[in-house]
C-alpha cells in the first residue's frame, strides 16, 4: 500500500496497539520508508519493525504455502483474502525463490500481507509484554 490514506489508517491502528504487537513486517515496496518513519515517530519499537527484503518475502510465501498445504493454518472469514489466495500468480524472486503477484483479475496484496504477517509471527522472538529487569 502506498503512502496514502490507507497507510495512515493502518499505522494509526498499529500505533494504538504497539504495546501488544511483537513484530510488524513492512513490504519493501512504495511507501515503505514513509510508513516505517511514521511508526518510529509514533513510538513504535525499532526492534518490532522488519523490512520485507526479497529473502523475507520468499520465506514468507513459502511458509504460508507449506502451512496451508499441511493444514496448520486458518484465518477469519475474509472474501478478499480468499480471492487473492485463489487468483494470485507466482512471481520469481532471485534464482530459486518466488512470491505472490497480481493476476489478470486479482491483487496479491492481501495474500502477500498475510504471508508477511505469518512470517513475522512465526519468527519473532520478541515479547512486547515481557518486563525487563536490570541488576547491578
HUQUIFEN-V944414 format. One record per run of one state. SS is the DSSP state (H for helix, E for strand, - for the rest). FROM is the first residue (numbers start at 1). TO is the last residue. Records with the same first field share a line. If there is no record, write none. Layout:
SS->FROM-TO / FROM-TO
This chain:
-->1-4 / 17-23 / 28-31 / 42-45 / 53-53 / 71-78 / 88-88 / 94-96 / 102-102 / 104-105 / 107-108 / 124-136
H->5-16 / 32-41 / 46-48 / 54-70 / 79-87 / 109-123
E->24-27 / 49-52 / 89-93 / 97-101 / 103-103 / 106-106
